[in-house]
Amino acid sequence: MARRREWTRESLAAGVRAGDKLALARAITLVENSDPLAYEVVADLYPETGSAYVVGITGPPGVGKSSLISALIRHLRERGTTLGIISVDPSSPFSQGALLGDRIRLSDHFLDPGVFIRSMGTRGHLGGLAESTLQAILVLDAAGKDFVFVETVGTGQSEVEVMGVADTVLLVLMPGSGDSIQALKAGIMEIPDVIAINKSDHPAAKTMLNEVRSILALDHERDWKPPILLTEAVRGDGVAELWAKVEEHHAHLDEGGQLAERRRKNVAREVFAVASARAKTHLQQAVEGDPELQRVLDEVQRRELDPLSAVREIMEKVFHLGDRNSTDSR
């Protein structure tokens, strides 16, 4: 039996830089498990990141995102481009692991040395994007991947969150799908930079294209008008044209420094999001383990203490600070 390799901070970082698939897999596993070694490795690699272009691919379940990603991989690999793929799946309520589902559609690319594919669980994170997704992107970026695709589960809030990590957001819809219509009604049309209506041979494809176009026409403020393309991922129809629009958006962002500004805002948003999530966890744990804070909550329940006064007491006890902005924010 082969001896399991023991990774150090230095050897793991070196392996990632070299694009070693074993090192990449190990680094992302450590990231998912919040292992202290992962933080050290990402900290070492971070100065070398920023070269990969991140494309967020989102949309309702069942519209053929994985098939379209597979077709895009094939198209890009023909050009010699290297890719990292992160598929963020709903976590199993029992094991907290990723449900691989239709990742089998990407199986053609698993043995390709220029492609690294990883399916990650959301670990109970309601938004659909785990904190570990951002770290995994940085690992793949440091490994020299030209593009990183992040596929989200498409459960609503994740469509919003994918903006926090992507340079270009691709929304995939499918004609004749109630979920797709709901996506339109939910107001997520403000999010995508490029839109693909997959399964273009569907009788309702042209109708949906016109519906989407009419909704986008209501937005007069954006300087970039998201193009809408019909694709048929299984046959590869429209895939080259779709990617050309992603490249057009990339070029649009490069003009006038918009890409750098977008990334700056994204990084700030992600830092605050992760800090907020950790503060919330710390707060919950502190309240659960403190009888005095439980008493405060009980008083609110009995209508003996109002909620904002309870917030002030909890903040003072847990974070040792008063709610200084409470008066101004009312």
Secondary structure, DSSP 8 states (H G I E B T S, - for coil): --------HHHHHHHHHTT-HHHHHHHHHHHHTT-HHHHHHHHHHGGG---SEEEEEE-STTS-HHHHHHHHHHHHHTTT--EEEEEEE-B-TTT--B--GGGGGGGGGTT-TTEEEEEEE-TT-TTS--HHHHHHHHHHHHTT-SEEEEE---SSHHHHHGGGT-SEEEEEE-TT-HHHHHHHHTTGGGS-SEEEEE-TTSTTHHHHHHHHHHHHTT--S-SS---EEEEBTTTTBTHHHHHHHHHHHHHHHHGGGHHHHHHHHHHHHHHHHHHHHHHHHHHHHHHHT-HHHHHHHHHHHTTSS-HHHHHHHHHHHHHS---TTHHHH-
